[in-house]
Amino acid sequence: MLQYSVNEWESHGLNRYGQEKRKWYFQCPNCLQIQSVEQMLKEGYPPDLAYSYCMNCHYEAKKGTFGKGKIVQVNQSNKIEVFDFA
């Protein structure tokens, strides 16, 4: 599984979807549902859950992404597994 710094991961999002993060899409590795940050906000979820929680099947990235996600190094001692971009 690929590992990125926060800046590298955000660069991938910017290159793929542009500056407006509400338009970024992520895919749940469990049910393959695709959701955007904007959809999460409309449903009342915090925007940062778009890459770590599936609204459809309630799966959480912290349970693992079956090799389909990414690892983001938040700081020197903290890594998180996230859903991949859709």
Secondary structure, 3 states (H helix, E strand, C coil): CCEEEHHHHHHHHHHHHCCCHHHCEEECCCCCCEEEHHHHHHCCCCHHHHHCECCCCCCEHHHCCCCCCEEEEEECCEEEEECEEC
